[in-house]
Amino acid sequence: MRILVVEDELHLSEALSHILKKNNYTVDVANDGETGLDALSGIYDVIVLDIMLPKTDGITVLKTLRSEGFDTPVILLTAKNEISDKVLGLDSGADDYLAKPFNTEELLARI
């Protein structure tokens, strides 16, 4: 399974990449929304997407993804944990929403 992680916190993106690779996933990382959008030309089975990203925020990335016909499952992984944030993310096309800090086992189960 190939996963795209779009996360601007370098330590977290490196940790996520390590954890996912350790669990036999192929992982690509983008550290801002613009690079994440550019990476969408690749074929991914899941996208793990932060909301608060430089250049292009995660909600815009998600809406662009959906408007261009991509149906790749998206898990929003973000520090934004208010109900209104979750509703916005899910209404924008996310398939799942996980607030930081998160449990690694839970993220793997959701993937």
Backbone as a printed PyTorch tensor [residue, N CA C, xyz], in Angstrom:
tensor([[[  0.8570,  -1.1690,   0.0000],
         [  0.0000,   0.0000,   0.0000],
         [  0.9030,   1.2320,   0.0000]],

        [[  0.5650,   2.2100,  -0.8220],
         [  1.3550,   3.4400,  -0.9460],
         [  0.6060,   4.5920,  -0.2780]],

        [[  1.3130,   5.3030,   0.6100],
         [  0.6950,   6.3700,   1.3970],
         [  1.4380,   7.6790,   1.1550]],

        [[  0.6860,   8.7500,   0.9820],
         [  1.2410,  10.0970,   0.9270],
         [  0.9550,  10.7700,   2.2560]],

        [[  2.0140,  11.2320,   2.9310],
         [  1.8810,  11.9790,   4.1770],
         [  2.1750,  13.4380,   3.8520]],

        [[  1.2050,  14.3160,   4.1310],
         [  1.3940,  15.7540,   3.9250],
         [  1.3750,  16.3950,   5.3010]],

        [[  2.5660,  16.7050,   5.8000],
         [  2.7510,  17.1850,   7.1710],
         [  3.9360,  18.1360,   7.1930]],

        [[  3.7520,  19.3420,   7.7550],
         [  4.8260,  20.3340,   7.7640],
         [  5.7680,  20.2240,   8.9520]],

        [[  5.3880,  19.5680,  10.0220],
         [  6.2800,  19.3900,  11.1620],
         [  7.2680,  18.2780,  10.8050]],

        [[  8.5300,  18.6560,  10.5880],
         [  9.5180,  17.7100,  10.0730],
         [  9.7030,  16.4920,  10.9680]],

        [[  9.7750,  16.6980,  12.2670],
         [  9.9640,  15.5530,  13.1720],
         [  8.7800,  14.5980,  13.0970]],

        [[  7.5780,  15.1440,  13.0170],
         [  6.3940,  14.2980,  12.9330],
         [  6.3260,  13.5860,  11.5850]],

        [[  6.6230,  14.2870,  10.4970],
         [  6.5700,  13.6280,   9.1840],
         [  7.6130,  12.5110,   9.1010]],

        [[  8.7940,  12.7340,   9.6830],
         [  9.8210,  11.6900,   9.7080],
         [  9.3730,  10.5090,  10.5660]],

        [[  8.7710,  10.7930,  11.7150],
         [  8.2900,   9.7230,  12.5910],
         [  7.1730,   8.9260,  11.9190]],

        [[  6.2450,   9.6270,  11.2920],
         [  5.1560,   8.9410,  10.5850],
         [  5.7110,   8.0620,   9.4700]],

        [[  6.6360,   8.6040,   8.7110],
         [  7.2450,   7.8380,   7.6300],
         [  7.9160,   6.5770,   8.1760]],

        [[  8.6540,   6.7120,   9.2490],
         [  9.3370,   5.5750,   9.8620],
         [  8.3340,   4.5190,  10.3460]],

        [[  7.3140,   4.9630,  11.0490],
         [  6.2980,   4.0380,  11.5830],
         [  5.5970,   3.2990,  10.4480]],

        [[  5.2060,   4.0400,   9.4200],
         [  4.4790,   3.4160,   8.3130],
         [  5.3690,   2.4380,   7.5380]],

        [[  6.6250,   2.8310,   7.3020],
         [  7.5440,   1.9300,   6.6020],
         [  7.7970,   0.6710,   7.4200]],

        [[  7.8970,   0.8430,   8.7340],
         [  8.0990,  -0.3020,   9.6260],
         [  6.9220,  -1.2730,   9.5410]],

        [[  5.7530,  -0.7470,   9.1840],
         [  4.5500,  -1.5790,   9.0360],
         [  4.2970,  -1.9500,   7.5780]],

        [[  5.3640,  -1.9200,   6.7960],
         [  5.3650,  -2.4040,   5.4070],
         [  4.5680,  -1.5560,   4.4170]],

        [[  4.4370,  -0.2720,   4.6850],
         [  3.8190,   0.6430,   3.7270],
         [  4.9080,   1.3720,   2.9580]],

        [[  4.6170,   1.7220,   1.7240],
         [  5.4830,   2.5940,   0.9420],
         [  5.0210,   4.0120,   1.2100]],

        [[  5.9410,   4.9140,   1.5430],
         [  5.5630,   6.2430,   2.0080],
         [  6.2920,   7.3300,   1.2250]],

        [[  5.5340,   8.3410,   0.8070],
         [  6.0830,   9.5750,   0.2640],
         [  5.6500,  10.6890,   1.2030]],

        [[  6.4980,  11.7040,   1.3610],
         [  6.2100,  12.8010,   2.2730],
         [  6.2650,  14.1240,   1.5280]],

        [[  5.3050,  14.9860,   1.8040],
         [  5.3000,  16.3690,   1.3300],
         [  5.1910,  17.2490,   2.5700]],

        [[  5.9860,  18.3140,   2.6220],
         [  6.0110,  19.1460,   3.8200],
         [  5.2440,  20.4510,   3.7000]],

        [[  4.4780,  20.6140,   2.6340],
         [  3.5760,  21.7630,   2.5120],
         [  2.4520,  21.3810,   1.5540]],

        [[  1.3810,  22.1790,   1.5890],
         [  0.2140,  21.8490,   0.7840],
         [  0.4640,  21.8840,  -0.7090]],

        [[  1.2680,  22.8210,  -1.1560],
         [  1.5670,  22.9440,  -2.5840],
         [  2.3000,  21.6980,  -3.0930]],

        [[  3.2930,  21.2450,  -2.3550],
         [  4.0210,  20.0360,  -2.7280],
         [  3.1010,  18.8200,  -2.6580]],

        [[  2.2110,  18.8130,  -1.6730],
         [  1.2320,  17.7360,  -1.5730],
         [  0.3500,  17.6600,  -2.8060]],

        [[ -0.1120,  18.8070,  -3.2780],
         [ -0.9270,  18.8370,  -4.4980],
         [ -0.1300,  18.3480,  -5.7010]],

        [[  1.1240,  18.7720,  -5.7990],
         [  1.9740,  18.3300,  -6.9050],
         [  2.1830,  16.8250,  -6.8770]],

        [[  2.2400,  16.2450,  -5.6880],
         [  2.4870,  14.8090,  -5.5400],
         [  1.2740,  13.9660,  -5.9300]],

        [[  0.1240,  14.6000,  -6.0780],
         [ -1.0920,  13.8380,  -6.3510],
         [ -1.0850,  13.1710,  -7.7130]],

        [[ -0.1040,  13.4990,  -8.5430],
         [ -0.0120,  12.8060,  -9.8280],
         [  0.3850,  11.3490,  -9.6120]],

        [[  0.9330,  11.0470,  -8.4270],
         [  1.2660,   9.6750,  -8.0830],
         [  0.0240,   8.9100,  -7.6820]],

        [[  0.1520,   7.6070,  -7.6520],
         [ -0.9730,   6.7550,  -7.2630],
         [ -0.8170,   6.4010,  -5.7880]],

        [[ -1.7870,   6.8120,  -4.9870],
         [ -1.7540,   6.5390,  -3.5520],
         [ -3.0080,   5.7960,  -3.1360]],

        [[ -2.8320,   4.9310,  -2.1450],
         [ -3.9640,   4.1990,  -1.5900],
         [ -4.6110,   4.9770,  -0.4600]],

        [[ -3.8190,   5.8230,   0.2300],
         [ -4.3040,   6.6400,   1.3400],
         [ -3.4600,   7.9090,   1.3830]],

        [[ -4.1000,   9.0150,   1.7780],
         [ -3.3860,  10.2630,   2.0200],
         [ -3.6370,  10.6530,   3.4730]],

        [[ -2.5510,  10.8940,   4.2140],
         [ -2.6260,  11.3980,   5.5830],
         [ -2.2780,  12.8790,   5.4800]],

        [[ -3.2340,  13.7350,   5.8240],
         [ -3.1380,  15.1570,   5.5080],
         [ -3.3530,  16.0290,   6.7400]],

        [[ -2.4060,  16.9160,   6.9870],
         [ -2.5510,  17.9190,   8.0430],
         [ -3.4150,  19.0550,   7.4900]],

        [[ -4.0480,  19.8180,   8.3590],
         [ -4.8520,  20.9690,   7.9130],
         [ -4.0130,  22.2320,   7.8740]],

        [[ -3.2530,  22.4830,   8.9250],
         [ -2.4770,  23.7230,   9.0100],
         [ -1.1250,  23.5270,   8.3360]],

        [[ -1.0770,  23.8500,   7.0550],
         [  0.1150,  23.6690,   6.2340],
         [  0.5490,  24.9910,   5.6280]],

        [[  1.8510,  25.1630,   5.3870],
         [  2.2860,  26.3550,   4.6550],
         [  1.9270,  26.2420,   3.1690]],

        [[  1.8870,  27.3630,   2.5190],
         [  1.6300,  27.5310,   1.0830],
         [  0.1750,  27.2620,   0.7180]],

        [[ -0.3400,  26.0830,   0.9790],
         [ -1.7460,  25.7610,   0.7160],
         [ -2.2450,  24.9210,   1.8830]],

        [[ -3.3180,  25.3710,   2.5500],
         [ -3.8110,  24.6340,   3.7190],
         [ -4.4390,  23.3040,   3.3130]],

        [[ -4.5490,  22.4050,   4.2820],
         [ -5.0460,  21.0610,   4.0190],
         [ -6.4770,  20.9990,   3.5170]],

        [[ -7.3380,  21.8960,   3.9710],
         [ -8.7290,  21.9000,   3.4870],
         [ -8.7610,  22.2560,   2.0020]],

        [[ -7.9430,  23.2160,   1.5970],
         [ -7.8600,  23.5710,   0.1790],
         [ -7.2960,  22.4110,  -0.6360]],

        [[ -6.2720,  21.7500,  -0.1030],
         [ -5.7230,  20.5740,  -0.7760],
         [ -6.8170,  19.5220,  -0.9500]],

        [[ -7.5540,  19.2660,   0.1030],
         [ -8.6230,  18.2690,   0.0820],
         [ -9.7120,  18.6310,  -0.9250]],

        [[-10.1690,  19.8730,  -0.9000],
         [-11.2140,  20.3040,  -1.8390],
         [-10.7280,  20.2300,  -3.2800]],

        [[ -9.4660,  20.5790,  -3.5110],
         [ -8.8960,  20.4860,  -4.8610],
         [ -8.8410,  19.0360,  -5.3090]],

        [[ -8.3880,  18.1850,  -4.4300],
         [ -8.3230,  16.7500,  -4.6980],
         [ -9.6900,  16.2120,  -5.1250]],

        [[-10.7060,  16.5460,  -4.3540],
         [-12.0570,  16.0490,  -4.6550],
         [-12.6250,  16.6810,  -5.9290]],

        [[-12.3650,  17.9690,  -6.1420],
         [-12.9010,  18.6340,  -7.3360],
         [-12.2620,  18.1020,  -8.6200]],

        [[-11.0480,  17.5590,  -8.4940],
         [-10.3660,  16.9900,  -9.6580],
         [-10.6800,  15.5120,  -9.8470]],

        [[-11.5990,  14.9900,  -9.0490],
         [-12.0830,  13.6310,  -9.2350],
         [-11.2930,  12.5450,  -8.5270]],

        [[-10.3300,  12.9270,  -7.6900],
         [ -9.5900,  11.9120,  -6.9310],
         [-10.4770,  11.3830,  -5.8110]],

        [[-10.5920,  10.0600,  -5.7190],
         [-11.3960,   9.4680,  -4.6560],
         [-10.5300,   8.7180,  -3.6360]],

        [[ -9.2390,   8.9950,  -3.6620],
         [ -8.3090,   8.3930,  -2.7100],
         [ -8.7630,   8.7100,  -1.2860]],

        [[ -8.8210,   7.7120,  -0.4120],
         [ -9.1970,   7.9860,   0.9770],
         [ -8.2220,   8.9620,   1.6390]],

        [[ -8.7700,   9.9170,   2.3730],
         [ -7.9810,  10.9320,   3.0580],
         [ -8.2930,  10.8860,   4.5460]],

        [[ -7.2240,  10.7880,   5.3400],
         [ -7.3370,  10.8980,   6.7930],
         [ -6.7300,  12.2350,   7.1790]],

        [[ -7.5320,  13.1100,   7.7490],
         [ -6.9990,  14.3650,   8.2680],
         [ -6.3780,  14.0770,   9.6240]],

        [[ -5.1200,  14.4600,   9.7830],
         [ -4.3810,  14.2750,  11.0300],
         [ -3.9200,  15.6580,  11.4590]],

        [[ -4.5760,  16.2300,  12.4660],
         [ -4.3930,  17.6440,  12.7470],
         [ -4.5430,  17.9720,  14.2200]],

        [[ -3.9710,  19.0890,  14.6070],
         [ -4.1200,  19.5900,  15.9730],
         [ -5.4750,  20.2580,  16.1800]],

        [[ -6.1760,  20.5320,  15.1080],
         [ -7.4880,  21.1740,  15.2110],
         [ -8.5030,  20.1120,  15.6360]],

        [[ -9.0060,  20.2370,  16.8710],
         [ -9.8650,  19.1590,  17.3800],
         [-11.2450,  19.6160,  17.8250]],

        [[-11.6400,  20.8060,  17.4420],
         [-13.0020,  21.2650,  17.7510],
         [-13.9960,  20.5430,  16.8450]],

        [[-15.2080,  20.3750,  17.3140],
         [-16.2460,  19.7130,  16.5120],
         [-16.4320,  20.4310,  15.1810]],

        [[-16.4220,  21.7610,  15.1960],
         [-16.5980,  22.5170,  13.9490],
         [-15.4700,  22.2260,  12.9580]],

        [[-14.2460,  22.0110,  13.4470],
         [-13.1230,  21.6560,  12.5740],
         [-13.3450,  20.2750,  11.9620]],

        [[-13.7900,  19.3470,  12.7910],
         [-14.0410,  17.9870,  12.3030],
         [-15.1460,  17.9820,  11.2560]],

        [[-16.2140,  18.7140,  11.5160],
         [-17.3260,  18.7860,  10.5750],
         [-16.8610,  19.3990,   9.2520]],

        [[-16.0920,  20.4870,   9.3290],
         [-15.5670,  21.1190,   8.1160],
         [-14.7020,  20.1400,   7.3340]],

        [[-13.8180,  19.4460,   8.0180],
         [-12.9540,  18.4880,   7.3370],
         [-13.7160,  17.3670,   6.6660]],

        [[-14.6670,  16.7960,   7.3750],
         [-15.4630,  15.7040,   6.8120],
         [-16.3680,  16.1980,   5.6910]],

        [[-16.9640,  17.3770,   5.8710],
         [-17.8110,  17.9520,   4.8240],
         [-17.0060,  18.3510,   3.5900]],

        [[-15.7150,  18.5860,   3.7610],
         [-14.8560,  18.9630,   2.6350],
         [-14.3740,  17.7470,   1.8430]],

        [[-14.6790,  16.5510,   2.3540],
         [-14.3500,  15.3450,   1.5970],
         [-13.4280,  14.3670,   2.2860]],

        [[-13.0380,  14.6440,   3.5270],
         [-12.1820,  13.6900,   4.2460],
         [-12.9710,  12.4260,   4.5650]],

        [[-12.2710,  11.3220,   4.5840],
         [-12.9040,  10.0480,   4.9210],
         [-12.8050,   9.7530,   6.4100]],

        [[-11.8240,  10.3790,   7.0660],
         [-11.6290,  10.1610,   8.4940],
         [-10.9080,  11.3730,   9.0610]],

        [[-10.9240,  11.4980,  10.3750],
         [-10.3550,  12.6640,  11.0540],
         [ -9.7580,  12.1900,  12.3610]],

        [[ -8.4890,  12.4790,  12.5620],
         [ -7.8030,  12.0660,  13.7740],
         [ -7.0640,  13.2690,  14.3340]],

        [[ -7.3390,  13.5990,  15.5920],
         [ -6.7280,  14.7700,  16.2160],
         [ -5.3860,  14.4070,  16.8480]],

        [[ -4.4430,  15.3560,  16.7680],
         [ -3.1570,  15.2290,  17.4560],
         [ -3.3400,  15.6750,  18.8920]],

        [[ -2.6700,  15.1130,  19.8430],
         [ -1.8030,  13.9500,  19.6940],
         [ -2.6290,  12.6960,  19.4320]],

        [[ -2.0590,  11.7720,  18.7180],
         [ -2.7920,  10.5760,  18.3150],
         [ -2.0480,   9.3330,  18.7900]],

        [[ -2.7570,   8.2340,  18.8080],
         [ -2.1770,   6.9460,  19.1520],
         [ -1.7790,   6.2510,  17.8530]],

        [[ -0.5460,   5.7840,  17.7860],
         [ -0.0360,   5.1390,  16.5760],
         [ -0.8860,   3.9360,  16.1740]],

        [[ -1.2680,   3.1320,  17.1440],
         [ -2.0880,   1.9540,  16.8400],
         [ -3.4240,   2.3510,  16.2230]],

        [[ -4.0030,   3.4460,  16.7110],
         [ -5.2700,   3.9200,  16.1600],
         [ -5.0850,   4.3930,  14.7180]],

        [[ -4.0210,   5.1340,  14.4480],
         [ -3.7620,   5.5770,  13.0750],
         [ -3.5920,   4.3850,  12.1530]],

        [[ -2.8120,   3.4000,  12.5660],
         [ -2.6130,   2.2000,  11.7390],
         [ -3.9270,   1.4730,  11.5150]],

        [[ -4.7800,   1.3960,  12.5180],
         [ -6.0850,   0.7300,  12.3570],
         [ -6.9560,   1.4940,  11.3640]],

        [[ -6.9160,   2.8110,  11.4090],
         [ -7.7100,   3.6060,  10.4830],
         [ -7.2140,   3.4810,   9.0450]],

        [[ -5.8870,   3.3780,   8.8900],
         [ -5.3320,   3.1820,   7.5520],
         [ -5.7610,   1.8300,   7.0310]]])
